[in-house]
Amino acid sequence: MNPIQLFDPASSTFTYILFDEASTESPRPALIIDPVDEQLERDLGVLRHYGLKLIWAIETHAHADHITSAGLLAEHTGAQTAAPDACGITTASRQLKDGDVLHFGGQSVKALHTPGHTGGSMSLVWQNGQANEAPTHVFTGDTLLIGGCGRTDFQSGSSEMLYNSITKVLFSLPDSTTVWPGHDYKGQTQSTIGAEKVGNARVTGRSLEEFVALMGALDLPKPKRLEEAVPANQRSGLAQPIRHDAGDANTPLNSGNTTKEEDTVQPAEGYAGDVSPQLAFDWWQSGEAVLVDIRTDAERAWVGFVPGAVDLAWKQWPGMVANPAYDDGILAAVPKGKKVVLLCRSGLRSIPAAKRAAELGLEAYNIMEGFEGDPNSNAHRNRLAGWRYRGLPWRQN
Ligand SMILES: [Fe+2]
């Protein structure tokens, strides 16, 4: 079978979802390559549609033209993140080296170090279950594009290395191997190693020296999102830099913003209910409830924390894996007869955490909007909703 190929028009980026078609597991194990922040909902929808469980979210390199959703996908699906070890993506739970294999059900992909576009760039080879046969698919990131290749003029790029990666590493795959690139700007979707050997406008018929001269003369404009995207991608797309214009600890942006209607308990399935940040705060202050902040230690450190809350992560980096100490921690934190209100970043992750607390016998509520709400159209949080936005107490450090 072919991978599911998805396209982000704003950055011309291809994202790929691969799954184990023959798996008897339900949902079936899957992985995603180079997911894009703005396409999170689409990708979650595809996973739901095909009945897939995401095992891995993989980067081919630290991108300069879009922000990854790998960290968010890990939060939503429980997938682990993987990235080339030389890309500085320190939040990825698996740091890939050349030849490493990632399994999803009975299927696997193998990492090939193909530096040049960036020093750490990798391609991924998918056998598609035919272990004794030639590889059938290669995901080339920005190393080899259809009829072209990625640029080499920033992010530890090297034209010499790229020439070697394309002509020695990728071109040693069988001619029939399907090439799935990281981008295309002309509406093309796939190629083959054989077709690229004979028809790649950058490489075919050029010596190393000629290729280096050609790449050196390209004089491309800087990617629009370089400064923003690379640091964000080195954190798997999570934790945008702290914005000091968004109000500081003692001067809340928007005090008393909740209305009476919002301060009622919304019914929920599997736990006691959803509550507004203000109502959770009131319950907590009156001693009716314990406030538990289930964000990761890193999020609290980057984004800010609520003084006096119980800090107990539901999932933790690296890889956003379930915190094995959650059950014991929450039972120890909540005295008999008290409610527990659970706070996460946007009010989503605290839902499974509340369900689990309810299974453990607690009267558990999810705090809607979380600490800083969903991102707005400029990807800034704390502008639409959330604990901070509502003027409730918090501190940066
Ligand atoms: Fe790139």
Residues whose N, C-alpha, C, O or C-beta is under 5 A from the ligand:
A	BS01	LIG	H63 A64 D142
